């Protein structure tokens, strides 16, 4: 420490989720030389962050970050830590202090998560075993990532809990914490103390879910699992009770599509497709309440309804066509005007997006292409306008009646025209005694 500040050092941060970015920015903001490591240093969302909050931080591979740092930070998804260490090579960690800011959270059973490692082992211990010549210190995993640097709570000054086998390394981490504004640090012992520190996260999830608040001073670092806090537990379905026989069946009347939610990859990919290609305004973002690893992005498809996407920076885009098995979504269709539809081929071609070409669907025109994650997208444009007071569905229901009465194969434009006429005649009064078609032209 120099004048109460940590001496300038080279820092390598492995992981570009919330916790990695937060700590990298914290070190950089205090004058340290920081490289942040990722599998894809050129991904747009990272570049966007580097041009804003991450200004001064340099991107690189995981190996670049490990080689660069005199002090290293592990800020990965817990289940990826050992694989990344193997890929980078333990020799690049030799002799270095390694801050383990991760939690081994398992969301396979939904929310709240459970620990994927527990009992007589912990992620912190596994990291130390994988890095026998490094000095691993567990820290930052018991506090929400917004409070890593210059923490402030109405209840008073928070306490950071740390654990590690090397006393000198823990001294370095205490200096980091002091430089980051932490007045109180408690050392709970060796690296096996990670068992207790990682378990604190699960307790905090349940406490926060019960209270609906996530600002407790001693709290889990959601950022350490590349995640965000969740304000409540998901609804658990209520099963029919055997002693309550059904006396009657009643419908649950829907009134339109409220929203459709998709599982996406990174945040930037979602924004660039839904807004950058389809023009849907990105209207708001908040956590995924049922999975701390995800964020939740909301887009307006043009009618004030919502298309929403769960994003996670560790998920990589896979363009393989999504499943069309039973129970899966085959495709999503979005309405466009005829003027826009007539531009679709040209505008998809100029982007190099493969598509089906225009398809004649009788009552509409369609074109199909896949999003960056392999989901089939349809752009559709109706060939008719419903009469005032009617919807497209009203016209199509009437057209179906016309079509089936005539024994025709599918709804076509003649059925639409006759359906529209029928709806108008049924709904609009006239002074005429005879509304049949007539010829006003003399022959």
ABEGO torsion letter per residue (X at the ends): XBGGBBBBBBBBBBEABAAAAAAAAAAAAAGBBBBBBBABAABAAAAAAAABAABGBBBBBAAAAAAABABBBBABBAAAAAAAAAAAEAAAABGBBBBBABBBBBAAAEOBBBBABBEABBAAAAAAAABAABBBBBBGAABBAAAABGBBBAAEBBBBBBBEABAAAAAAAAAAAAAAGBABBBBAEBAAAAAAAAAAAAAAAAAAAAAGBAABABBBBAAAAGBBBBABBBBBBBBBBAABBBABBBBBBBAEBABBBBBBBBAAAAAAAAAAAAGBBBABBBBBAABAABBBBBBBAGAGBBBBBBBBAABBBBABBBBABBGBBABBBBBBBAAAAAAAAAAAAAAGBBBAEBBBAGABBBBBBBBAAGBBBBBBBBABBBBBGBBAAAAAAAAAAAAAAAGBABBBAAAAAAAAAAAAAAABBBABABABBBBABBX
